[in-house]
Amino acid sequence: MGRINAPFGVKGWVKIKPYTETLDALLDYPVWQIGKGGQWRNADVEDATMHGDFIVAKLSGCNDRDAAFALRGQEIAVNREELPDTEEGEYYWEDLIGLAVVNRQGAELGKVASLMETGAHDVLVVKGGMEIGKEILIPFVEVYVLNVDLAQGTIEVDWGLDY
């Protein structure tokens, strides 16, 4: 849901770049998961506020600039059960990662490795298809994404092999 970018001041506050749809969504959660690469820990949020396009937060146990600096680059998440249910046609990125991407002709283009936000719309990053090492970027918009079937683990797209 976000990433710790840098220390903020000298009293242990951190500056966070939110990845959420609304910039202040992280402020709704009193406990965050902080980590990277499968190593996660709980962090109680003592105080947090918006600061332009960023969030600045004071986390329990982070009491000086050095401790805040050590958190740089850590990702921020919340427990899945705390998140609201999605509406019809809405998905959490986490649910899309790993799904097989298949075009209209039935050719598997690869699996969703990640997503990225471009400002205009989200983009699926698809890897591991017919050409190993090739990365395909598919805009996550209705004209290209025809169907998302979480139960079957597939995303059907209108996308050619030669795009």
Summary of the structure (lengths in Angstrom):
residues: 163
radius of gyration: 18.5
end to end distance: 31.0
largest distance: 57.6
contacts: 432
relative contact order: 0.15
helix: 10%
strand: 46%
